[in-house]
Amino acid sequence: MIMLRPRLWTPPHDATATKRLPALIAELQTRLQQIVRQHHHIKFASSLAVEDMVITDMIVREQLPIEIFTLNTGALNSETQKLLSTACQHWGIRIDEYRPDEAAINAYIAAHGKQAFYDSVALRRECCHIRKIEPLGRALSNADAWITGQRREQSATRTALALAEQDQTHSMAKYNPLADWLETEVWAYAEAQQLPVNQLYRQGYPSIGCEPCTRPVKAGENIRAGRWWWENQDSKECGLHK
């Protein structure tokens, strides 16, 4: 008996999404321009996901005064690290990197073990705090607003995501200009503009985080099913977006 491997997720294609692109692009331009008019120092937190490539492309095309940064957690896949340099070359820009404090990582490992994040949600979130949340605080320290690539469709924890919200933790405005975009629309833009994207997408990774906490998903599964797969669906956030 021949055992067939389960079909992995692949980037979606939708002709109707392509037809909607002109209106979506115009709306995204308007949203970003409004944010620029309302704030003095805006930063865009790019995880280098396909959504973030869309926003980066619009920032560069419109020559908007928005700084772009990424959080290099020290535990990223080689494909993600390669994409960072590829993206900078593609647009001719600099994307600032913020890294975790090495002493804090070493202390965590000494106290709990190198793979303690598998042991409990609390220990996983502590790891996320060291590798993501603390560096994010440094990245946003001199900004008065920040932008993300979050979308409502991504997970059960984001279904009520607003286009604009107040970030109480950092005491500033926060914007999610792709909140109402569908996955098919994001990919339609990426393909139309031939944007650089992570090679892991083609290997069945629709949502990409740190290497030990991300795995491929099967076709038809939730796109964040491969993130912290050992946890319940309602706990799958790192704490960056409370």
GROMACS elastic network, one bead per residue, 0.5 to 0.9 nm:
[ bonds ]
;  ai    aj funct       b0    kb
    4     7     6  0.87044   500
    5     8     6  0.86894   500
    6   218     6  0.65037   500
    6   219     6  0.79210   500
    7    10     6  0.88470   500
    7   204     6  0.87800   500
    7   217     6  0.88513   500
    7   218     6  0.58702   500
    7   219     6  0.57639   500
    8   203     6  0.75424   500
    8   204     6  0.50850   500
    8   205     6  0.84303   500
    8   216     6  0.70932   500
    8   217     6  0.59233   500
    8   220     6  0.86336   500
    9    12     6  0.86472   500
    9   201     6  0.82253   500
    9   202     6  0.81895   500
    9   203     6  0.79271   500
    9   205     6  0.70216   500
    9   206     6  0.69530   500
    9   216     6  0.75664   500
    9   217     6  0.59441   500
    9   218     6  0.52460   500
    9   220     6  0.71338   500
    9   221     6  0.78326   500
    9   223     6  0.82472   500
   10   201     6  0.69109   500
   10   202     6  0.61807   500
   10   203     6  0.76729   500
   10   204     6  0.58156   500
   10   205     6  0.80649   500
   10   206     6  0.75771   500
   10   218     6  0.89772   500
   10   219     6  0.72360   500
   11   183     6  0.87361   500
   11   184     6  0.81893   500
   11   187     6  0.70505   500
   11   201     6  0.68541   500
   11   202     6  0.72125   500
   11   204     6  0.83871   500
   11   206     6  0.74655   500
   12   183     6  0.75231   500
   12   184     6  0.57410   500
   12   187     6  0.68677   500
   12   188     6  0.84674   500
   13    17     6  0.81651   500
   13    18     6  0.88314   500
   13   184     6  0.61937   500
   13   185     6  0.87592   500
   13   187     6  0.71932   500
   13   188     6  0.69319   500
   14    17     6  0.53440   500
   14    18     6  0.67492   500
   14   184     6  0.60393   500
   14   185     6  0.78810   500
   14   187     6  0.87518   500
   14   188     6  0.72435   500
   15    18     6  0.51720   500
   15    19     6  0.66017   500
   15    20     6  0.89968   500
   15   188     6  0.81565   500
   16    19     6  0.50755   500
   16    20     6  0.64994   500
   16    21     6  0.89527   500
   16   184     6  0.89960   500
   16   185     6  0.88069   500
   17    20     6  0.51157   500
   17    21     6  0.64646   500
   17   182     6  0.85190   500
   17   184     6  0.61184   500
   17   185     6  0.50470   500
   17   186     6  0.86272   500
   17   187     6  0.87549   500
   17   188     6  0.62675   500
   17   189     6  0.87205   500
   18    21     6  0.52283   500
   18    22     6  0.82867   500
   18   184     6  0.85207   500
   18   185     6  0.69178   500
   18   188     6  0.54120   500
   18   189     6  0.73576   500
   18   192     6  0.80424   500
   19    22     6  0.72213   500
   19    23     6  0.86589   500
   20    23     6  0.57963   500
   20    24     6  0.62839   500
   20    25     6  0.87338   500
   20   185     6  0.77861   500
   21    25     6  0.58667   500
   21    26     6  0.84655   500
   21   185     6  0.71386   500
   21   188     6  0.74840   500
   21   189     6  0.68030   500
   22    25     6  0.52129   500
   22    26     6  0.62375   500
   22    27     6  0.86560   500
   23    26     6  0.51984   500
   23    27     6  0.62014   500
   23    28     6  0.86360   500
   24    27     6  0.51017   500
   24    28     6  0.61103   500
   24    29     6  0.85822   500
   24   181     6  0.83075   500
   24   185     6  0.84483   500
   25    28     6  0.50620   500
   25    29     6  0.61254   500
   25    30     6  0.86220   500
   25    58     6  0.84686   500
   25   189     6  0.85513   500
   26    29     6  0.51341   500
   26    30     6  0.63196   500
   26    31     6  0.87605   500
   27    30     6  0.50967   500
   27    31     6  0.62278   500
   27    32     6  0.87469   500
   28    31     6  0.50404   500
   28    32     6  0.62118   500
   28    33     6  0.84871   500
   28    55     6  0.85226   500
   28    58     6  0.80685   500
   28   177     6  0.66697   500
   28   178     6  0.76509   500
   29    32     6  0.53537   500
   29    33     6  0.60788   500
   29    34     6  0.85857   500
   29    58     6  0.71308   500
   29    59     6  0.86672   500
   29    62     6  0.77936   500
   30    33     6  0.51281   500
   30    34     6  0.61093   500
   30    35     6  0.86856   500
   31    34     6  0.52262   500
   31    35     6  0.63947   500
   31    36     6  0.88328   500
   31   177     6  0.65157   500
   32    35     6  0.51059   500
   32    36     6  0.63198   500
   32    37     6  0.87677   500
   32    55     6  0.89827   500
   32    58     6  0.85191   500
   32    59     6  0.79472   500
   32    64     6  0.81390   500
   32   177     6  0.73365   500
   33    36     6  0.50800   500
   33    37     6  0.63064   500
   33    38     6  0.88125   500
   33    62     6  0.87536   500
   33    64     6  0.76459   500
   34    37     6  0.51110   500
   34    38     6  0.63736   500
   34    39     6  0.89493   500
   35    38     6  0.52354   500
   35    39     6  0.63940   500
   35    42     6  0.82334   500
   35   145     6  0.84632   500
   35   175     6  0.80803   500
   36    39     6  0.55553   500
   36    40     6  0.72878   500
   36    41     6  0.84444   500
   36    42     6  0.73383   500
   36    64     6  0.74193   500
   36    65     6  0.72366   500
   36    66     6  0.77352   500
   37    40     6  0.79651   500
   39    42     6  0.66026   500
   39   144     6  0.65811   500
   39   145     6  0.67548   500
   39   173     6  0.89627   500
   40    65     6  0.89605   500
   40   143     6  0.79502   500
   40   144     6  0.67853   500
   40   145     6  0.82384   500
   41    65     6  0.80778   500
   41    66     6  0.72938   500
   41    67     6  0.80930   500
   41   142     6  0.75717   500
   41   144     6  0.55293   500
   41   145     6  0.66809   500
   41   146     6  0.85936   500
   42    65     6  0.74914   500
   42    66     6  0.51853   500
   42    67     6  0.63748   500
   42    68     6  0.88739   500
   42   140     6  0.89212   500
   42   143     6  0.57638   500
   42   144     6  0.61812   500
   42   146     6  0.54690   500
   42   147     6  0.75472   500
   43    65     6  0.89523   500
   43    66     6  0.54761   500
   43    68     6  0.58142   500
   43    69     6  0.72700   500
   43   139     6  0.83829   500
   43   140     6  0.72290   500
   43   143     6  0.65546   500
   43   144     6  0.82924   500
   43   145     6  0.64984   500
   43   147     6  0.62812   500
   44    52     6  0.87657   500
   44    55     6  0.86301   500
   44    56     6  0.83892   500
   44    66     6  0.66059   500
   44    67     6  0.59782   500
   44    69     6  0.62787   500
   44    70     6  0.84052   500
   44   145     6  0.86795   500
   44   146     6  0.55216   500
   44   148     6  0.61699   500
   44   149     6  0.86448   500
   45    48     6  0.89437   500
   45    52     6  0.81750   500
   45    67     6  0.86615   500
   45    68     6  0.62238   500
   45    69     6  0.53625   500
   45    70     6  0.57311   500
   45    71     6  0.78740   500
   45   136     6  0.84206   500
   45   139     6  0.86916   500
   45   146     6  0.70562   500
   45   147     6  0.61620   500
   45   148     6  0.55994   500
   45   149     6  0.78867   500
   46    49     6  0.73036   500
   46    51     6  0.87222   500
   46    52     6  0.53915   500
   46    53     6  0.79649   500
   46    55     6  0.87214   500
   46    56     6  0.81001   500
   46    68     6  0.67101   500
   46    69     6  0.59222   500
   46    71     6  0.77472   500
   46    95     6  0.86747   500
   46   147     6  0.85933   500
   46   148     6  0.69116   500
   46   149     6  0.72511   500
   47    50     6  0.88105   500
   47    51     6  0.88103   500
   47    52     6  0.65862   500
   47    69     6  0.85106   500
   47    70     6  0.58002   500
   47    71     6  0.69387   500
   47    72     6  0.88282   500
   47   148     6  0.87172   500
   47   149     6  0.81721   500
   47   208     6  0.85882   500
   47   209     6  0.81742   500
   48    51     6  0.78259   500
   48    52     6  0.55658   500
   48    53     6  0.63701   500
   48    70     6  0.74434   500
   48    80     6  0.74036   500
   48    83     6  0.74785   500
   48    84     6  0.71601   500
   48    87     6  0.85207   500
   48   197     6  0.78112   500
   48   198     6  0.76458   500
   48   208     6  0.89045   500
   49    52     6  0.52164   500
   49    53     6  0.64517   500
   49    54     6  0.89272   500
   49    80     6  0.89856   500
   49   149     6  0.80730   500
   49   197     6  0.72449   500
   49   198     6  0.71735   500
   49   206     6  0.89956   500
   49   207     6  0.75447   500
   49   208     6  0.71445   500
   50    54     6  0.64595   500
   50    55     6  0.89347   500
   50   149     6  0.87204   500
   50   186     6  0.72216   500
   50   187     6  0.74315   500
   50   190     6  0.71756   500
   50   195     6  0.83812   500
   50   196     6  0.82929   500
   50   197     6  0.59351   500
   50   198     6  0.75521   500
   51    54     6  0.51888   500
   51    55     6  0.65786   500
   51    56     6  0.87153   500
   51   148     6  0.89233   500
   51   149     6  0.53772   500
   51   150     6  0.76199   500
   51   151     6  0.84898   500
   51   178     6  0.76096   500
   51   183     6  0.87739   500
   51   186     6  0.62455   500
   51   187     6  0.83466   500
   51   190     6  0.85020   500
   52    55     6  0.50979   500
   52    56     6  0.59673   500
   52    57     6  0.84198   500
   52   148     6  0.75687   500
   52   149     6  0.53187   500
   52   150     6  0.87130   500
   53    56     6  0.50040   500
   53    57     6  0.60163   500
   53    58     6  0.86299   500
   53    87     6  0.81976   500
   53   149     6  0.88814   500
   53   190     6  0.75398   500
   53   195     6  0.67700   500
   53   196     6  0.73028   500
   53   197     6  0.72808   500
   54    57     6  0.51917   500
   54    58     6  0.64177   500
   54    59     6  0.87826   500
   54   149     6  0.85985   500
   54   186     6  0.71738   500
   54   187     6  0.89381   500
   54   189     6  0.69987   500
   54   190     6  0.64462   500
   54   193     6  0.88970   500
   54   195     6  0.76881   500
   55    58     6  0.51122   500
   55    59     6  0.61585   500
   55    60     6  0.86514   500
   55   148     6  0.87035   500
   55   149     6  0.72518   500
   55   177     6  0.84071   500
   55   178     6  0.83083   500
   56    59     6  0.50658   500
   56    60     6  0.61937   500
   56    61     6  0.84988   500
   56    68     6  0.77451   500
   56    91     6  0.86997   500
   57    60     6  0.52698   500
   57    61     6  0.60021   500
   57    62     6  0.85121   500
   57    91     6  0.77431   500
   57   193     6  0.85793   500
   57   195     6  0.78456   500
   58    61     6  0.50354   500
   58    62     6  0.59451   500
   58    63     6  0.81269   500
   58    64     6  0.83239   500
   59    62     6  0.54050   500
   59    63     6  0.57726   500
   59    64     6  0.51943   500
   59    65     6  0.78955   500
   59    66     6  0.70424   500
   60    64     6  0.66313   500
   60    91     6  0.71867   500
   60    93     6  0.84152   500
   61    64     6  0.79629   500
   63    66     6  0.85307   500
   64    67     6  0.88263   500
   66   146     6  0.89802   500
   67    94     6  0.89904   500
   67    95     6  0.79296   500
   67    96     6  0.83325   500
   68    94     6  0.77026   500
   68    95     6  0.53608   500
   68    96     6  0.65208   500
   69    94     6  0.84474   500
   69    95     6  0.50001   500
   69    97     6  0.58218   500
   69    98     6  0.74436   500
   69   139     6  0.76049   500
   70    84     6  0.87426   500
   70    95     6  0.67627   500
   70    96     6  0.62016   500
   70    97     6  0.51517   500
   70    98     6  0.63856   500
   70    99     6  0.88883   500
   70   136     6  0.87611   500
   70   139     6  0.87740   500
   71    74     6  0.88817   500
   71    96     6  0.84897   500
   71    97     6  0.57840   500
   71    99     6  0.60994   500
   71   100     6  0.83174   500
   71   131     6  0.80479   500
   71   132     6  0.64202   500
   71   135     6  0.69234   500
   71   136     6  0.71063   500
   71   139     6  0.86668   500
   72    75     6  0.77131   500
   72    76     6  0.71630   500
   72    81     6  0.82474   500
   72    97     6  0.60527   500
   72    98     6  0.58702   500
   72    99     6  0.51091   500
   72   100     6  0.76138   500
   72   131     6  0.79389   500
   72   132     6  0.80804   500
   72   135     6  0.88791   500
   73    76     6  0.64543   500
   73    98     6  0.80354   500
   73    99     6  0.57831   500
   73   100     6  0.61323   500
   73   128     6  0.86581   500
   73   130     6  0.85853   500
   73   132     6  0.63037   500
   73   135     6  0.86767   500
   73   210     6  0.72895   500
   74    99     6  0.70024   500
   74   100     6  0.73766   500
   74   131     6  0.74526   500
   74   210     6  0.82849   500
   75   131     6  0.85562   500
   75   209     6  0.87198   500
   75   210     6  0.52475   500
   75   211     6  0.59348   500
   75   212     6  0.74804   500
   76    79     6  0.81328   500
   76    80     6  0.63073   500
   76    81     6  0.66784   500
   76   208     6  0.89852   500
   76   209     6  0.69494   500
   76   211     6  0.51763   500
   76   212     6  0.83887   500
   77    80     6  0.52893   500
   77    81     6  0.65146   500
   77    82     6  0.87391   500
   77   200     6  0.88373   500
   77   208     6  0.88199   500
   77   209     6  0.82591   500
   77   210     6  0.66912   500
   77   211     6  0.50546   500
   77   212     6  0.87191   500
   78    81     6  0.50764   500
   78    82     6  0.61064   500
   78    83     6  0.85743   500
   78   211     6  0.87000   500
   79    82     6  0.51443   500
   79    83     6  0.62120   500
   79    84     6  0.89679   500
   79   198     6  0.63970   500
   79   199     6  0.62186   500
   79   200     6  0.67491   500
   80    83     6  0.50392   500
   80    84     6  0.66356   500
   80   198     6  0.61227   500
   80   199     6  0.79862   500
   80   200     6  0.80529   500
   80   208     6  0.84337   500
   80   209     6  0.89167   500
   81    84     6  0.54244   500
   81    85     6  0.72867   500
   82    85     6  0.56713   500
   82    86     6  0.63599   500
   82    87     6  0.87606   500
   82   198     6  0.85197   500
   83    87     6  0.58909   500
   83    88     6  0.85099   500
   83   196     6  0.74213   500
   83   197     6  0.70327   500
   83   198     6  0.60917   500
   83   199     6  0.82636   500
   84    87     6  0.52541   500
   84    88     6  0.63700   500
   84    89     6  0.87731   500
   84    95     6  0.77697   500
   85    88     6  0.51562   500
   85    89     6  0.62605   500
   85    90     6  0.85808   500
   85    95     6  0.88055   500
   86    89     6  0.51960   500
   86    90     6  0.60364   500
   86    91     6  0.88014   500
   86   196     6  0.71533   500
   87    91     6  0.63436   500
   87    92     6  0.81008   500
   87    93     6  0.81094   500
   87    94     6  0.89676   500
   87    95     6  0.85278   500
   87   195     6  0.85232   500
   87   196     6  0.63088   500
   87   197     6  0.83822   500
   88    91     6  0.56003   500
   88    92     6  0.54724   500
   88    93     6  0.50255   500
   88    94     6  0.57315   500
   88    95     6  0.66202   500
   89    93     6  0.69349   500
   89    94     6  0.86436   500
   90    93     6  0.80421   500
   90   195     6  0.83108   500
   90   196     6  0.74765   500
   91    94     6  0.87335   500
   96   139     6  0.89059   500
   97   139     6  0.87720   500
   98   132     6  0.87912   500
   98   135     6  0.57650   500
   98   136     6  0.74482   500
   98   138     6  0.78430   500
   98   139     6  0.67242   500
   99   102     6  0.84945   500
   99   131     6  0.71241   500
   99   132     6  0.80397   500
   99   135     6  0.60750   500
  100   103     6  0.87748   500
  100   104     6  0.77297   500
  100   105     6  0.74846   500
  100   130     6  0.60634   500
  100   132     6  0.69870   500
  100   133     6  0.88838   500
  100   134     6  0.71604   500
  100   135     6  0.57141   500
  101   104     6  0.53968   500
  101   105     6  0.65532   500
  101   106     6  0.89177   500
  101   130     6  0.72152   500
  101   131     6  0.77250   500
  101   134     6  0.84392   500
  101   135     6  0.79772   500
  102   105     6  0.51248   500
  102   106     6  0.62387   500
  102   107     6  0.86227   500
  103   106     6  0.51205   500
  103   107     6  0.61259   500
  103   108     6  0.86258   500
  104   107     6  0.50841   500
  104   108     6  0.61891   500
  104   109     6  0.86993   500
  104   130     6  0.66923   500
  104   131     6  0.89696   500
  105   108     6  0.51438   500
  105   109     6  0.62934   500
  105   110     6  0.86254   500
  105   127     6  0.79076   500
  105   130     6  0.67899   500
  105   131     6  0.77743   500
  106   109     6  0.51630   500
  106   110     6  0.60851   500
  106   111     6  0.85906   500
  106   114     6  0.89228   500
  107   110     6  0.50622   500
  107   111     6  0.61022   500
  107   112     6  0.84912   500
  108   111     6  0.52265   500
  108   112     6  0.59021   500
  108   113     6  0.71588   500
  108   114     6  0.78892   500
  108   116     6  0.87328   500
  108   126     6  0.84562   500
  108   127     6  0.75640   500
  108   130     6  0.86911   500
  109   112     6  0.53204   500
  109   115     6  0.78833   500
  109   116     6  0.77469   500
  110   113     6  0.59260   500
  110   114     6  0.78069   500
  112   115     6  0.80049   500
  112   116     6  0.56455   500
  112   117     6  0.87320   500
  112   123     6  0.82057   500
  113   116     6  0.51975   500
  113   117     6  0.86490   500
  114   117     6  0.81056   500
  115   118     6  0.61094   500
  115   119     6  0.78654   500
  115   212     6  0.85974   500
  116   119     6  0.52833   500
  116   120     6  0.75846   500
  116   123     6  0.63062   500
  116   124     6  0.70794   500
  116   127     6  0.84960   500
  117   120     6  0.62693   500
  117   121     6  0.71739   500
  117   122     6  0.79764   500
  117   123     6  0.50396   500
  117   125     6  0.75155   500
  117   126     6  0.79804   500
  117   127     6  0.65815   500
  117   128     6  0.88296   500
  117   213     6  0.86969   500
  118   121     6  0.77299   500
  118   123     6  0.77099   500
  118   124     6  0.65857   500
  118   213     6  0.86412   500
  118   228     6  0.84928   500
  118   230     6  0.75762   500
  118   231     6  0.89319   500
  119   122     6  0.85070   500
  119   123     6  0.68191   500
  119   124     6  0.75820   500
  120   123     6  0.53304   500
  120   124     6  0.62085   500
  120   125     6  0.85977   500
  120   231     6  0.85587   500
  121   124     6  0.50196   500
  121   125     6  0.60365   500
  121   126     6  0.85020   500
  121   231     6  0.73331   500
  121   235     6  0.77291   500
  122   125     6  0.51897   500
  122   126     6  0.61777   500
  122   127     6  0.87311   500
  123   127     6  0.62980   500
  123   128     6  0.86561   500
  124   127     6  0.51333   500
  124   128     6  0.62926   500
  124   129     6  0.86346   500
  124   228     6  0.88410   500
  124   238     6  0.82520   500
  125   129     6  0.59901   500
  125   130     6  0.86423   500
  125   237     6  0.84936   500
  125   238     6  0.60397   500
  125   239     6  0.72194   500
  126   130     6  0.64167   500
  126   131     6  0.87027   500
  127   130     6  0.52508   500
  127   131     6  0.61608   500
  127   132     6  0.82406   500
  127   238     6  0.89703   500
  128   131     6  0.51194   500
  128   132     6  0.53618   500
  128   133     6  0.65965   500
  128   134     6  0.88053   500
  128   238     6  0.56764   500
  128   239     6  0.73528   500
  128   240     6  0.86205   500
  129   132     6  0.54531   500
  129   134     6  0.59257   500
  129   135     6  0.84955   500
  129   238     6  0.75442   500
  129   239     6  0.72401   500
  129   240     6  0.83519   500
  130   133     6  0.63324   500
  130   134     6  0.57230   500
  130   135     6  0.75292   500
  131   134     6  0.69233   500
  131   135     6  0.68137   500
  131   136     6  0.89918   500
  132   135     6  0.54768   500
  132   136     6  0.60173   500
  132   137     6  0.87765   500
  132   238     6  0.79352   500
  132   239     6  0.84253   500
  132   240     6  0.71879   500
  133   137     6  0.63284   500
  133   138     6  0.88977   500
  133   238     6  0.81540   500
  133   239     6  0.68870   500
  133   240     6  0.57800   500
  134   137     6  0.51638   500
  134   138     6  0.66752   500
  134   139     6  0.88379   500
  135   138     6  0.51343   500
  135   139     6  0.62023   500
  135   140     6  0.87491   500
  136   140     6  0.61733   500
  136   141     6  0.84403   500
  136   240     6  0.77829   500
  137   140     6  0.53037   500
  137   141     6  0.59411   500
  137   170     6  0.73408   500
  138   141     6  0.51303   500
  138   142     6  0.82954   500
  139   142     6  0.76515   500
  139   143     6  0.82144   500
  140   143     6  0.52191   500
  140   144     6  0.79454   500
  140   145     6  0.81590   500
  140   146     6  0.75428   500
  140   170     6  0.76150   500
  141   144     6  0.85677   500
  141   170     6  0.80237   500
  143   146     6  0.72518   500
  143   172     6  0.79823   500
  144   170     6  0.89719   500
  144   171     6  0.81236   500
  144   172     6  0.54148   500
  144   173     6  0.67648   500
  144   174     6  0.89481   500
  145   167     6  0.88212   500
  145   171     6  0.89037   500
  145   172     6  0.53917   500
  145   174     6  0.56311   500
  145   175     6  0.77344   500
  146   172     6  0.77080   500
  146   173     6  0.65775   500
  146   175     6  0.63140   500
  146   176     6  0.89145   500
  147   173     6  0.87073   500
  147   174     6  0.58078   500
  147   176     6  0.59627   500
  147   177     6  0.75688   500
  148   174     6  0.76913   500
  148   175     6  0.63023   500
  148   176     6  0.52142   500
  148   177     6  0.74910   500
  148   178     6  0.82875   500
  149   175     6  0.87211   500
  149   176     6  0.59889   500
  149   177     6  0.71022   500
  149   178     6  0.60814   500
  149   179     6  0.75481   500
  150   153     6  0.88348   500
  150   154     6  0.75290   500
  150   158     6  0.80187   500
  150   161     6  0.80994   500
  150   176     6  0.58554   500
  150   177     6  0.80482   500
  150   178     6  0.65000   500
  150   179     6  0.58597   500
  151   154     6  0.56193   500
  151   155     6  0.82944   500
  151   158     6  0.69731   500
  151   159     6  0.80919   500
  151   161     6  0.71587   500
  151   176     6  0.73034   500
  151   177     6  0.84367   500
  151   178     6  0.57243   500
  151   180     6  0.61869   500
  151   181     6  0.65616   500
  151   182     6  0.77731   500
  151   183     6  0.85701   500
  152   155     6  0.67973   500
  152   156     6  0.81547   500
  152   157     6  0.82964   500
  152   160     6  0.65440   500
  152   161     6  0.55674   500
  152   162     6  0.84052   500
  152   178     6  0.85228   500
  152   179     6  0.53607   500
  152   180     6  0.62121   500
  152   181     6  0.78965   500
  152   182     6  0.84225   500
  153   156     6  0.79137   500
  153   158     6  0.71112   500
  153   159     6  0.63938   500
  153   179     6  0.79894   500
  153   180     6  0.77189   500
  153   181     6  0.79025   500
  153   182     6  0.66385   500
  153   183     6  0.74223   500
  154   157     6  0.83340   500
  154   158     6  0.67140   500
  154   159     6  0.78961   500
  154   182     6  0.89515   500
  154   183     6  0.82086   500
  154   207     6  0.87169   500
  154   222     6  0.79272   500
  154   223     6  0.65551   500
  154   224     6  0.67610   500
  155   158     6  0.54545   500
  155   159     6  0.67852   500
  155   222     6  0.74488   500
  155   223     6  0.75800   500
  155   224     6  0.64775   500
  155   225     6  0.88770   500
  155   233     6  0.82940   500
  155   234     6  0.86744   500
  155   236     6  0.84053   500
  156   159     6  0.57640   500
  156   160     6  0.89164   500
  156   233     6  0.73343   500
  156   234     6  0.67137   500
  156   236     6  0.89608   500
  157   160     6  0.78315   500
  157   161     6  0.84744   500
  157   233     6  0.84100   500
  157   234     6  0.63298   500
  157   235     6  0.81514   500
  157   236     6  0.77921   500
  157   237     6  0.78351   500
  158   161     6  0.51454   500
  158   162     6  0.89371   500
  158   179     6  0.88479   500
  159   162     6  0.89943   500
  161   164     6  0.85703   500
  161   165     6  0.87074   500
  161   176     6  0.78738   500
  161   179     6  0.64131   500
  161   180     6  0.85065   500
  162   165     6  0.62556   500
  162   175     6  0.78986   500
  162   176     6  0.68749   500
  162   177     6  0.88250   500
  162   179     6  0.67322   500
  162   180     6  0.86774   500
  163   174     6  0.84712   500
  163   175     6  0.56942   500
  163   177     6  0.55844   500
  163   178     6  0.75567   500
  163   179     6  0.58414   500
  163   180     6  0.79062   500
  164   173     6  0.73147   500
  164   174     6  0.59068   500
  164   176     6  0.62328   500
  164   177     6  0.78265   500
  165   172     6  0.88709   500
  165   173     6  0.60455   500
  165   174     6  0.52723   500
  165   175     6  0.63180   500
  165   176     6  0.83283   500
  166   169     6  0.89391   500
  166   170     6  0.88841   500
  166   171     6  0.72595   500
  166   172     6  0.60158   500
  166   174     6  0.57088   500
  166   175     6  0.85056   500
  167   170     6  0.57186   500
  167   171     6  0.55941   500
  167   172     6  0.53578   500
  167   173     6  0.57192   500
  167   174     6  0.58375   500
  167   241     6  0.86999   500
  167   242     6  0.83566   500
  168   172     6  0.69134   500
  168   173     6  0.85835   500
  169   172     6  0.81507   500
  169   242     6  0.85916   500
  170   173     6  0.85846   500
  175   178     6  0.89685   500
  175   179     6  0.88761   500
  176   179     6  0.53392   500
  176   180     6  0.88320   500
  177   180     6  0.78239   500
  177   181     6  0.85786   500
  178   181     6  0.51724   500
  178   182     6  0.84883   500
  178   186     6  0.85930   500
  179   182     6  0.85460   500
  181   184     6  0.82774   500
  181   185     6  0.62797   500
  181   186     6  0.68201   500
  182   185     6  0.51723   500
  182   186     6  0.64635   500
  182   187     6  0.88544   500
  183   186     6  0.51844   500
  183   187     6  0.63796   500
  183   188     6  0.85739   500
  184   187     6  0.52518   500
  184   188     6  0.60237   500
  184   189     6  0.87212   500
  185   189     6  0.62843   500
  185   190     6  0.86348   500
  186   189     6  0.53393   500
  186   190     6  0.63067   500
  186   191     6  0.87478   500
  187   191     6  0.60224   500
  187   192     6  0.83678   500
  188   191     6  0.53046   500
  188   192     6  0.60171   500
  188   193     6  0.85848   500
  189   192     6  0.50802   500
  189   193     6  0.60743   500
  189   194     6  0.81811   500
  189   195     6  0.83179   500
  190   193     6  0.54035   500
  190   194     6  0.57033   500
  190   195     6  0.50973   500
  190   196     6  0.79335   500
  190   197     6  0.80707   500
  191   195     6  0.65782   500
  192   195     6  0.80142   500
  194   197     6  0.89080   500
  197   200     6  0.85621   500
  197   201     6  0.77810   500
  198   201     6  0.59611   500
  198   202     6  0.81427   500
  198   208     6  0.87281   500
  199   202     6  0.57198   500
  199   203     6  0.71204   500
  199   205     6  0.89348   500
  200   204     6  0.66648   500
  200   205     6  0.55010   500
  200   206     6  0.79818   500
  200   208     6  0.78168   500
  200   216     6  0.85540   500
  201   204     6  0.54520   500
  201   206     6  0.55720   500
  201   207     6  0.79717   500
  201   208     6  0.82945   500
  201   216     6  0.87367   500
  202   205     6  0.71192   500
  202   206     6  0.86119   500
  203   206     6  0.88316   500
  203   216     6  0.69902   500
  204   215     6  0.81633   500
  204   217     6  0.58791   500
  204   218     6  0.73007   500
  204   219     6  0.83036   500
  205   208     6  0.62460   500
  205   214     6  0.78724   500
  205   215     6  0.64924   500
  205   217     6  0.63446   500
  205   223     6  0.80754   500
  205   224     6  0.88684   500
  205   226     6  0.73259   500
  206   216     6  0.74761   500
  206   217     6  0.75257   500
  206   222     6  0.89736   500
  206   223     6  0.54090   500
  206   224     6  0.70861   500
  206   225     6  0.89601   500
  206   226     6  0.81081   500
  207   214     6  0.78011   500
  207   215     6  0.87601   500
  207   216     6  0.85848   500
  207   223     6  0.61071   500
  207   224     6  0.55643   500
  207   225     6  0.82822   500
  207   226     6  0.70982   500
  207   227     6  0.69536   500
  208   211     6  0.80353   500
  208   213     6  0.87967   500
  208   214     6  0.61953   500
  208   215     6  0.80875   500
  208   224     6  0.84741   500
  208   226     6  0.82117   500
  208   227     6  0.73214   500
  209   212     6  0.85369   500
  209   213     6  0.66946   500
  209   214     6  0.58616   500
  209   227     6  0.70495   500
  210   213     6  0.54120   500
  210   214     6  0.62026   500
  210   227     6  0.88172   500
  211   214     6  0.55187   500
  211   215     6  0.78089   500
  212   215     6  0.79593   500
  212   228     6  0.87675   500
  213   226     6  0.78846   500
  213   227     6  0.59136   500
  213   228     6  0.51936   500
  213   229     6  0.75723   500
  214   225     6  0.88847   500
  214   226     6  0.53160   500
  214   228     6  0.63805   500
  214   229     6  0.74983   500
  215   225     6  0.84704   500
  215   227     6  0.67711   500
  215   228     6  0.84919   500
  215   229     6  0.78107   500
  216   225     6  0.84319   500
  216   226     6  0.57265   500
  216   227     6  0.88822   500
  217   220     6  0.84309   500
  217   221     6  0.63922   500
  217   222     6  0.79815   500
  217   223     6  0.73248   500
  217   224     6  0.82583   500
  217   225     6  0.64181   500
  217   226     6  0.55473   500
  218   221     6  0.56125   500
  218   222     6  0.86962   500
  218   225     6  0.88725   500
  219   222     6  0.86750   500
  220   223     6  0.83502   500
  221   224     6  0.81980   500
  221   225     6  0.65014   500
  221   226     6  0.89550   500
  222   225     6  0.51649   500
  222   226     6  0.83211   500
  223   226     6  0.72493   500
  223   227     6  0.86710   500
  224   227     6  0.53654   500
  224   228     6  0.85374   500
  224   229     6  0.84604   500
  224   233     6  0.87254   500
  224   236     6  0.80521   500
  225   228     6  0.76622   500
  225   229     6  0.59407   500
  225   233     6  0.77344   500
  225   236     6  0.88368   500
  226   229     6  0.51853   500
  226   230     6  0.89510   500
  227   230     6  0.84918   500
  227   231     6  0.87536   500
  227   236     6  0.69669   500
  227   237     6  0.88611   500
  228   231     6  0.57865   500
  228   232     6  0.85478   500
  228   233     6  0.89631   500
  228   235     6  0.87749   500
  228   236     6  0.64510   500
  228   237     6  0.87682   500
  229   232     6  0.77516   500
  229   233     6  0.83315   500
  229   236     6  0.84256   500
  231   234     6  0.82901   500
  231   235     6  0.66446   500
  231   236     6  0.70392   500
  232   235     6  0.56779   500
  232   236     6  0.70698   500
  233   236     6  0.57885   500
  234   237     6  0.80766   500
  235   238     6  0.84715   500
  237   240     6  0.75420   500
  237   241     6  0.74165   500
  237   242     6  0.82776   500
  238   241     6  0.75221   500
  238   242     6  0.87835   500
  239   242     6  0.57139   500
